[in-house]
């Protein structure tokens, strides 16, 4: 997307904002939904809004509020740039829209924007994680005042799913109770999101339910992880690499984590399954388009190679070291200090063992 295209679109927006907004939304969706996703193009489209100055003054119409909300959603979906800055900008967009979309005058638009604002708080990587997630929950619970199962079943189910994610990720309280609350939300959503009627939403919720089973700290660990594997494999019936590449990659990553933790069966075979999942994810998660997801998959793959009990130990460690070194290109001490420290520690352990073998 070049500057000429951006300027031409800006002129169209000045004349016919509703049509131009729809055009921009189609372009953004096409870029991130392409196979492979064109996330650099998607990120470039976000800059088209800079000369519009949406947030320079209070929004004056529902159309402007809709535009603000649409920009916020794409900022939330962006995989490039500063993740925290993108989400803060998204929040500004949602909060500006909510000054137009009031609960009394525009209840459905208000509830959708509350849901979107909750998603931004839920994903914010900076600040107090507990406070962020509790803010997200407040937004989802507000949305559910409008989104009832009877009147807006799909919106209700999506908000239940999102509320489940917040409960799942909450770092305080009883982890088991939090995950049980998350499961209740996902199972409620699945009353609406059936595989036949809403296949993509069904797959999304199955994947999230799988994460909850994987992380559940109580009960039979082996049985929990096998339930997680079932959920992820069910989701992959819909989330094919061709049709939903980003969803496919995320689910493969979660499936790999479940195989990694499985305490029963042949450990070497389980780890080979784990590696196959992470390598599948890396077909979509490239360093250029999804740097942080790519780095996470590289780190996970390095862990699998470093613990593989079969094969040439020297070769396994060298593969692990390659993965950790790759991940550290993104997981820098400045940008991602916690992830950097974890990856650097595992790299050091692998190198020390390789030196002892050597």
C-alpha positions in Angstrom: 0.0 0.0 0.0 1.7 3.2 -1.1 1.2 6.9 -0.1 -0.8 7.6 -3.3 -3.4 4.9 -2.4 -3.6 6.3 1.1 -4.1 9.9 -0.1 -6.7 8.8 -2.6 -8.6 6.9 0.1 -8.4 10.0 2.4 -10.1 12.1 -0.3 -12.8 9.4 -0.7 -13.3 9.4 3.1 -13.7 13.2 3.1 -16.5 12.9 0.5 -18.2 9.7 1.4 -17.0 8.4 4.8 -19.4 5.5 5.1 -18.4 4.0 1.8 -14.7 4.7 2.4 -14.9 3.0 5.9 -16.4 -0.1 4.3 -13.7 -0.1 1.7 -10.9 0.2 4.3 -12.5 -2.6 6.4 -12.5 -4.9 3.3 -8.8 -4.1 2.6 -7.8 -4.8 6.2 -9.7 -8.0 6.4 -8.3 -9.2 3.1 -4.7 -8.5 4.2 -4.9 -10.3 7.5 -7.0 -13.1 6.1 -4.8 -13.8 3.1 -2.8 -17.1 2.8 -0.2 -16.3 4.0 -1.4 -13.3 5.9 -0.1 -10.0 4.7 0.4 -8.3 8.1 2.9 -5.7 6.9 0.2 -4.5 4.5 -2.4 -4.7 7.3 -0.2 -2.5 9.5 0.4 0.0 6.7 -3.4 0.4 6.4 -3.6 1.6 10.0 -1.5 4.7 8.9 -4.2 5.7 6.5 -6.2 7.1 9.4 -3.5 9.5 10.5 -4.6 12.5 8.3 -8.3 11.9 9.2 -7.6 12.9 12.8 -10.5 10.9 14.2 -9.5 11.5 17.8 -8.5 15.2 17.4 -11.9 16.4 18.5 -15.1 14.8 20.0 -16.9 12.5 17.7 -19.9 14.2 16.1 -22.0 11.3 14.6 -22.7 7.6 14.9 -20.8 7.2 11.6 -17.6 8.6 13.1 -18.1 6.4 16.2 -18.4 3.4 13.9 -15.2 4.4 12.1 -13.5 4.8 15.5 -14.6 1.4 16.6 -13.5 -0.3 13.3 -10.1 1.3 13.7 -9.8 0.0 17.2 -10.6 -3.5 16.2 -7.9 -3.6 13.6 -5.4 -2.1 16.0 -6.3 -4.9 18.4 -5.7 -7.4 15.6 -2.4 -5.9 14.4 0.6 -8.3 14.9 3.3 -5.7 14.2 4.4 -2.5 15.9 4.3 -1.9 19.7 1.6 -4.2 21.0 0.9 -2.1 24.1 0.8 1.1 22.1 -1.6 -0.4 19.5 -3.9 -1.5 22.3 -3.8 1.8 24.1 -4.8 3.5 20.8 -7.6 0.9 20.4 -8.9 1.8 23.8 -8.9 5.5 22.9 -11.0 4.7 19.9 -13.5 2.6 21.9 -13.8 5.2 24.6 -14.4 7.9 22.1 -17.1 5.7 20.4 -18.8 5.1 23.7 -19.3 8.8 24.2 -21.6 8.6 21.1 -22.9 5.0 21.5 -24.7 5.3 24.8 -26.4 2.3 26.4 -29.8 4.2 26.2 -29.6 5.4 22.6 -27.5 2.7 20.9 -27.7 -0.3 23.1 -26.4 -2.9 20.7 -23.5 -0.7 19.4 -22.7 0.3 23.0 -22.6 -3.4 24.0 -20.3 -4.4 21.1 -18.0 -1.5 21.9 -17.9 -2.6 25.5 -17.0 -6.1 24.4 -14.2 -4.7 22.1 -12.9 -2.5 25.0 -12.8 -5.6 27.2 -10.7 -7.4 24.5 -8.2 -4.6 24.6 -7.9 -4.7 28.4 -7.7 -8.5 28.3 -4.7 -8.4 25.9 -2.8 -5.5 27.3 0.8 -6.7 28.0 1.7 -3.8 30.2 0.5 -2.6 33.6 -1.0 -4.8 36.4 -2.3 -8.0 34.7 -4.9 -8.6 37.4 -6.3 -5.0 37.2 -6.3 -5.2 33.4 -8.3 -8.4 33.4 -10.8 -7.1 36.0 -11.4 -4.1 33.9 -12.0 -6.4 31.0 -14.5 -8.4 33.0 -16.4 -5.2 33.9 -16.7 -4.4 30.2 -17.9 -7.9 29.3 -20.4 -8.0 32.2 -21.7 -4.5 31.0 -22.1 -5.9 27.5 -24.1 -8.8 28.9 -26.7 -6.4 30.2 -27.7 -5.9 26.6 -26.5 -9.2 25.0 -28.9 -11.7 26.4 -29.0 -15.3 25.2 -32.6 -14.9 24.0 -32.3 -11.5 22.2 -28.7 -11.6 20.8 -27.6 -15.2 21.0 -24.4 -14.9 18.9 -23.2 -11.6 20.6 -24.1 -13.2 24.0 -22.0 -16.3 23.2 -19.0 -14.3 21.9 -19.1 -12.2 25.1 -19.3 -15.3 27.2 -16.3 -16.7 25.4 -14.3 -13.5 26.0 -15.3 -13.5 29.7 -14.1 -17.0 29.9 -10.7 -16.0 28.5 -10.4 -13.3 31.2 -11.3 -15.8 34.0 -8.8 -18.2 32.5 -5.9 -15.7 32.5 -6.7 -14.1 35.9 -3.4 -14.3 37.9 -5.0 -13.8 41.4 -7.5 -15.9 43.3 -7.9 -19.7 43.2 -6.5 -20.9 39.9 -8.8 -23.9 39.9 -11.9 -21.9 40.6 -11.0 -19.3 38.0 -10.5 -22.0 35.3 -13.8 -23.7 36.3 -15.5 -20.3 35.9 -13.9 -20.0 32.5 -15.1 -23.5 31.5 -18.7 -22.5 32.5 -18.4 -19.5 30.2 -17.1 -21.6 27.2 -19.7 -24.3 27.7 -22.4 -21.6 27.8 -21.1 -20.2 24.6 -21.2 -23.7 23.0 -25.0 -23.8 23.5 -25.1 -21.2 20.7 -21.9 -21.9 18.8 -22.6 -25.3 17.3 -20.3 -26.8 14.7 -23.0 -26.8 12.2 -24.4 -23.3 12.6 -21.3 -21.3 13.7 -18.3 -23.5 12.7 -15.6 -20.9 13.2 -16.9 -19.6 16.5 -17.4 -23.2 17.6 -13.8 -24.0 16.8 -12.6 -20.9 18.6 -14.5 -21.9 21.8 -13.3 -25.5 21.5 -9.7 -24.2 21.3 -10.2 -22.0 24.4 -11.9 -24.9 26.3 -8.8 -27.0 25.4 -6.5 -24.4 27.0 -8.6 -24.4 30.2 -8.4 -28.2 30.4 -4.6 -28.1 29.7 -4.0 -25.6 32.5 -6.4 -27.0 35.1 -4.3 -27.7 38.2 -6.7 -30.2 39.9 -8.1 -33.6 38.9 -6.4 -36.3 36.8 -3.6 -34.5 34.9 -3.5 -37.1 32.2 -7.3 -37.1 31.7 -7.3 -33.2 31.7 -4.6 -33.1 29.0 -6.3 -35.7 26.9 -9.5 -33.6 27.0 -7.4 -30.6 25.9 -6.1 -32.6 23.0 -9.6 -33.6 22.0 -10.8 -30.0 22.1 -7.8 -28.7 20.0 -8.2 -31.5 17.4 -11.9 -30.8 17.2 -11.1 -27.1 16.5 -8.7 -28.2 13.7 -11.6 -29.8 11.8 -12.6 -26.2 11.1 -9.3 -24.3 11.5 -7.5 -25.5 8.4 -4.3 -24.0 7.4 -5.8 -23.0 4.1 -9.0 -21.3 5.3 -8.0 -19.9 8.7 -4.2 -19.8 8.8 -3.8 -17.6 12.0 -6.4 -19.7 13.9 -4.8 -22.9 12.6 -1.4 -21.8 13.9 -2.7 -20.7 17.3 -4.5 -24.0 17.8 -1.4 -26.0 16.7 0.6 -24.1 19.3 -1.9 -25.0 22.0 -2.1 -28.6 20.9 1.7 -28.8 21.0 1.7 -27.5 24.6 -0.9 -30.2 25.5 1.2 -33.0 24.0 4.3 -31.6 25.7 2.7 -31.9 29.2 1.1 -35.3 28.7 2.5 -37.6 31.5 1.4 -40.9 30.0 2.5 -42.7 26.8 5.9 -42.8 25.1 7.7 -39.5 26.1 9.7 -39.5 22.8 6.6 -40.0 20.7 4.7 -37.3 22.6 7.6 -34.8 22.0 7.6 -35.6 18.3 3.9 -34.8 18.2 4.7 -31.6 20.1 7.4 -30.6 17.5 5.1 -31.4 14.6 2.5 -28.9 16.1 5.0 -26.1 16.7 6.5 -26.6 13.2 3.0 -26.4 11.7 2.4 -23.2 13.6 5.7 -21.8 12.2 4.5 -22.2 8.7 2.1 -19.4 9.4 3.9 -17.5 12.2 6.8 -16.0 10.3 9.3 -13.7 11.8 8.3 -10.9 9.5 4.5 -10.9 10.0 4.1 -12.4 13.5 7.4 -11.8 15.3 6.2 -12.4 18.9 4.2 -15.5 18.0 7.1 -16.8 15.9 9.5 -16.3 18.8 7.2 -18.1 21.2 6.9 -21.1 18.8 10.7 -21.1 18.4 11.2 -21.1 22.1 8.7 -23.9 22.6 10.4 -25.9 19.8 13.7 -25.4 21.5 12.3 -26.8 24.7 11.1 -29.9 22.9 14.5 -30.5 21.2 16.3 -29.9 24.5 14.3 -32.6 26.4 13.9 -35.1 23.6 15.0 -38.5 25.1 15.7 -40.2 21.8 18.1 -39.6 18.9 21.5 -38.0 18.8 21.8 -35.9 22.0 24.4 -33.6 20.5 22.3 -32.9 17.4 19.2 -32.4 19.5 20.9 -29.8 21.7 22.3 -28.0 18.6 18.7 -27.8 17.2 17.5 -26.4 20.5 20.2 -23.8 20.6 19.3 -22.7 17.1 15.7 -22.2 18.2 16.6 -20.3 21.3 19.0 -18.0 19.4 16.3 -17.4 16.8 13.8 -16.5 19.5 16.2 -14.0 21.1 16.2 -12.0 17.9 12.7 -10.9 18.9 12.8 -11.5 22.7 15.2 -8.8 23.5 16.0 -7.7 27.0 14.7 -4.2 26.2 11.4 -5.1 24.6 10.5 -8.4 26.4 12.6 -8.7 29.5 10.8 -11.6 31.1 10.7 -13.7 27.9 14.3 -12.7 27.2 15.4 -14.0 30.6 13.6 -17.3 30.3 14.9 -17.9 26.8 18.5 -16.9 27.7 18.5 -19.2 30.7 17.4 -22.2 28.6 20.0 -21.3 26.0 22.7 -21.2 28.6 21.7 -24.6 30.0 21.7 -26.2 26.5 25.1 -24.7 25.7 26.6 -25.9 29.0 25.3 -29.4 28.4 26.6 -29.4 24.8 30.1 -28.3 26.2 30.1 -31.2 28.6 29.3 -33.6 25.8 31.9 -32.1 23.7 
